[in-house]
Amino acid sequence: MEQSVRYFGLGSIMGKKLHSVNVHYASDLQRMGSKEAVSLLKEKYPNTRVDTLYRIEAALRGVETKQLDDACKADLREYFKQL
């Protein structure tokens, strides 16, 4: 049985939001990546913040947000500014 995004270390609220943009499983999230997922979230939830992008990227890497290096965060911030 596939792992729900809810159990991918993102919590139930984020899991519900991801479900609302048709991201139901961890494999969906892995396939699309953090940037595309946050792009979908930002469209539906305009108040989405850059830390959401960090959290999703960290979950995909299997680390805590604080373990993302500065270069990764800078890249994610630049992407987020374009949304």
Phi and psi restraints in degrees (value plus and minus 20) as a CYANA .aco file:
   2 GLU   PHI     -92.1   -52.1
   2 GLU   PSI     128.6   168.6
   3 GLN   PHI    -100.3   -60.3
   3 GLN   PSI     107.1   147.1
   4 SER   PHI     -88.2   -48.2
   4 SER   PSI     129.6   169.6
   5 VAL   PHI     -81.0   -41.0
   5 VAL   PSI     -46.0    -6.0
   6 ARG   PHI     -78.4   -38.4
   6 ARG   PSI     -52.3   -12.3
   7 TYR   PHI    -121.5   -81.5
   7 TYR   PSI      -0.9    39.1
   8 PHE   PHI    -116.7   -76.7
   8 PHE   PSI      -2.6    37.4
   9 GLY   PHI      67.2   107.2
   9 GLY   PSI      -5.7    34.3
  10 LEU   PHI    -126.3   -86.3
  10 LEU   PSI     -28.4    11.6
  11 GLY   PHI      64.9   104.9
  11 GLY   PSI     145.9   185.9
  12 SER   PHI     -92.8   -52.8
  12 SER   PSI     -56.1   -16.1
  13 ILE   PHI     -87.1   -47.1
  13 ILE   PSI     -66.6   -26.6
  14 MET   PHI     -85.3   -45.3
  14 MET   PSI     -57.1   -17.1
  15 GLY   PHI     -79.6   -39.6
  15 GLY   PSI     -63.1   -23.1
  16 LYS   PHI     -85.1   -45.1
  16 LYS   PSI     -61.3   -21.3
  17 LYS   PHI     -83.9   -43.9
  17 LYS   PSI     -63.8   -23.8
  18 LEU   PHI     -84.0   -44.0
  18 LEU   PSI     -60.2   -20.2
  19 HIS   PHI     -79.0   -39.0
  19 HIS   PSI     -57.7   -17.7
  20 SER   PHI     -87.5   -47.5
  20 SER   PSI     -37.4     2.6
  21 VAL   PHI    -130.6   -90.6
  21 VAL   PSI       4.9    44.9
  22 ASN   PHI      45.9    85.9
  22 ASN   PSI      12.4    52.4
  23 VAL   PHI    -130.4   -90.4
  23 VAL   PSI      80.3   120.3
  24 HIS   PHI    -122.9   -82.9
  24 HIS   PSI     -50.0   -10.0
  25 TYR   PHI    -144.7  -104.7
  25 TYR   PSI     137.4   177.4
  26 ALA   PHI     -75.4   -35.4
  26 ALA   PSI     -56.8   -16.8
  27 SER   PHI     -85.6   -45.6
  27 SER   PSI     -53.3   -13.3
  28 ASP   PHI     -82.1   -42.1
  28 ASP   PSI     -66.0   -26.0
  29 LEU   PHI     -85.7   -45.7
  29 LEU   PSI     -61.6   -21.6
  30 GLN   PHI     -84.4   -44.4
  30 GLN   PSI     -59.2   -19.2
  31 ARG   PHI     -86.2   -46.2
  31 ARG   PSI     -63.7   -23.7
  32 MET   PHI    -107.1   -67.1
  32 MET   PSI     -48.4    -8.4
  33 GLY   PHI      65.4   105.4
  33 GLY   PSI     146.5   186.5
  34 SER   PHI     -86.4   -46.4
  34 SER   PSI     -58.3   -18.3
  35 LYS   PHI     -85.5   -45.5
  35 LYS   PSI     -67.7   -27.7
  36 GLU   PHI     -85.2   -45.2
  36 GLU   PSI     -59.9   -19.9
  37 ALA   PHI     -80.8   -40.8
  37 ALA   PSI     -64.7   -24.7
  38 VAL   PHI     -90.3   -50.3
  38 VAL   PSI     -52.0   -12.0
  39 SER   PHI     -80.1   -40.1
  39 SER   PSI     -64.3   -24.3
  40 LEU   PHI     -84.4   -44.4
  40 LEU   PSI     -62.6   -22.6
  41 LEU   PHI     -83.4   -43.4
  41 LEU   PSI     -63.1   -23.1
  42 LYS   PHI     -83.5   -43.5
  42 LYS   PSI     -56.0   -16.0
  43 GLU   PHI     -81.5   -41.5
  43 GLU   PSI     -65.2   -25.2
  44 LYS   PHI    -103.7   -63.7
  44 LYS   PSI     -54.8   -14.8
  45 TYR   PHI    -143.0  -103.0
  45 TYR   PSI      66.0   106.0
  46 PRO   PHI     -76.9   -36.9
  46 PRO   PSI     -41.7    -1.7
  47 ASN   PHI    -104.2   -64.2
  47 ASN   PSI     -13.6    26.4
  48 THR   PHI     -77.1   -37.1
  48 THR   PSI     115.3   155.3
  49 ARG   PHI    -129.5   -89.5
  49 ARG   PSI     145.4   185.4
  50 VAL   PHI     -81.4   -41.4
  50 VAL   PSI     -49.2    -9.2
  51 ASP   PHI     -84.3   -44.3
  51 ASP   PSI     -44.1    -4.1
  52 THR   PHI     -84.7   -44.7
  52 THR   PSI     -61.4   -21.4
  53 LEU   PHI     -82.5   -42.5
  53 LEU   PSI     -63.0   -23.0
  54 TYR   PHI     -80.7   -40.7
  54 TYR   PSI     -65.7   -25.7
  55 ARG   PHI     -81.7   -41.7
  55 ARG   PSI     -63.2   -23.2
  56 ILE   PHI     -87.9   -47.9
  56 ILE   PSI     -63.4   -23.4
  57 GLU   PHI     -80.9   -40.9
  57 GLU   PSI     -64.2   -24.2
  58 ALA   PHI     -82.5   -42.5
  58 ALA   PSI     -61.8   -21.8
  59 ALA   PHI     -81.7   -41.7
  59 ALA   PSI     -61.3   -21.3
  60 LEU   PHI     -83.3   -43.3
  60 LEU   PSI     -54.3   -14.3
  61 ARG   PHI    -105.3   -65.3
  61 ARG   PSI     -30.4     9.6
  62 GLY   PHI      54.1    94.1
  62 GLY   PSI      10.8    50.8
  63 VAL   PHI    -149.0  -109.0
  63 VAL   PSI     153.9   193.9
  64 GLU   PHI    -104.1   -64.1
  64 GLU   PSI     134.7   174.7
  65 THR   PHI     -73.5   -33.5
  65 THR   PSI     -61.0   -21.0
  66 LYS   PHI     -85.7   -45.7
  66 LYS   PSI     -33.7     6.3
  67 GLN   PHI    -108.2   -68.2
  67 GLN   PSI     -26.0    14.0
  68 LEU   PHI     -89.8   -49.8
  68 LEU   PSI     112.6   152.6
  69 ASP   PHI     -96.0   -56.0
  69 ASP   PSI     145.3   185.3
  70 ASP   PHI     -80.0   -40.0
  70 ASP   PSI     -58.1   -18.1
  71 ALA   PHI     -85.0   -45.0
  71 ALA   PSI     -61.2   -21.2
  72 CYS   PHI     -83.4   -43.4
  72 CYS   PSI     -67.8   -27.8
  73 LYS   PHI     -82.2   -42.2
  73 LYS   PSI     -59.1   -19.1
  74 ALA   PHI     -83.6   -43.6
  74 ALA   PSI     -63.2   -23.2
  75 ASP   PHI     -82.1   -42.1
  75 ASP   PSI     -64.8   -24.8
  76 LEU   PHI     -84.9   -44.9
  76 LEU   PSI     -60.8   -20.8
  77 ARG   PHI     -81.1   -41.1
  77 ARG   PSI     -64.9   -24.9
  78 GLU   PHI     -81.6   -41.6
  78 GLU   PSI     -63.0   -23.0
  79 TYR   PHI     -81.2   -41.2
  79 TYR   PSI     -67.0   -27.0
  80 PHE   PHI     -81.1   -41.1
  80 PHE   PSI     -57.8   -17.8
  81 LYS   PHI     -79.9   -39.9
  81 LYS   PSI     -49.4    -9.4
  82 GLN   PHI     -98.5   -58.5
  82 GLN   PSI     -33.9     6.1
